[in-house]
Amino acid sequence: MSYRPIGGRRHRSAAWQWVIIGFIPGLFCGLSIMIGVIFEGSMLDFVLPTPVPRVETTVVHVVMTATEDPNSPSATPLTEFVVVTATTDPALSAGGLSAVSVSSPIPAASGAETVALQSTPFPTATPTSPPAPVAQPAAQVPEILQVLRSLAVSVPGGTFTMGTLPAEVIVAIEECTVRDGGACLAAYAEDSYPAHPVTVDAFLIETTEVTLEQYVAFLNVRGPGSHLNGCAGFPCIQTRNESADAPIVFDSANYSIPGILPQYPAYGMTWYGAREYCEAIGRRLPTEAEWERAARGDDGRIYPWGNTWDNALAKTNRPLDTPPGPLPIASYPLGASVYGVYDLAGNMAEWVSDWYSERYYEALAGQGAALNPAGPVTGLEKVLRGGSWNSVPFFSRAVHRQSWDPSEGQRWIGFRCAADVPNDDAVASSDLNPATLGINVPAAPPQETEFANAQPTQPPPPEANQSADRTASNSAG
């Protein structure tokens, strides 16, 4: 097919004319398309290089630990792994961030972050299972010591006047010198000045002095040789191996006493030996204030039974013909205090817990009403109370104070124990019957018995040149 020029005569080929005619519209269409593409934004993707998509994925391992059930010690903590990613998971609904919870651990990819979150317990008003209290193990008192320990009675707490008055001392010195033929000085009572108010809590105190039977049982519980240094590193008491006057026999295996002596008060123990015994039976030594409270009651009596001395109510070295040595416990039932405590006057002077200071009462009086005083913090000697078979009645006044080296024992020193209130375990299961104490008491053994030197009624008094019984100013007469 050939083409003729329009309106003209054909001289040569007209193909180039058709090219021009077609080029112009084509150019116009191409420009139009390019302009549209540019406005749409696709040209940038065509001209600029295609960037590599950057997908940042952060894997967070959230460890949730459930609170263990205290009733199920083998409970297993619950663990859940949660993956949080910024890339939409096509398998899930479209949206922003997606979270996938799976039951198996998901290994952390390179560069992933692992975060362990511990659950915070929420406070609750009433815990479902409160923790059991941590109980401290209680000291176990050996059965033999429980059976033998003395009956303890309750002394009510309250405020009373402790100490003495100058007028009382004047009367006591006159009685000592005129009535008893002794040699008492006002200086002996200076450490009991001034009288001052003291308040004590209720407490328990043993009705009788500790006996030889009880103390020997204590030594046998402690074991062979314990008397030598088994009381806080100090001697507890002497046996016949150390002193011919000692009542206790030690055969290198066991401690014993002659059959006639069990109900006599133990004597010769150190203060440490007295304290260790009391603690071994679940008790303690009384304080000086407690001892005086038990002896004087609420009415400030001079002696446990009243304000008038009576030789028939306590064992001292008067009358002059009185055999030396103590008597069995509670031999003077009418001499008991208002609370039913025996031998607080005479028989044995008694260790108490306090350190001794001759000026201690002055310090207490300056404090006003002292509450449960326990003596000086330290000292050289410990307080003794009650007088003994080895002294005149002046020293058996309930207000009188004595003192002694705590590492030494004497034939005229014994003790009794006390305890706090309330104390369900403090009252003993002793077979002692207060109603029968002091009745049918055996007489003192004769001097020609087998253990003459060991009998508590036989040791000679200090006046008989016995250097072992240092008396200083505390045992005149």
Order of alpha helices (4+ residues) and beta strands (2+ residues): alpha-alpha-beta-beta-beta-alpha-beta-beta-alpha-beta-beta-alpha-alpha-beta-beta-alpha-alpha-beta-alpha-beta-beta-beta-beta-beta
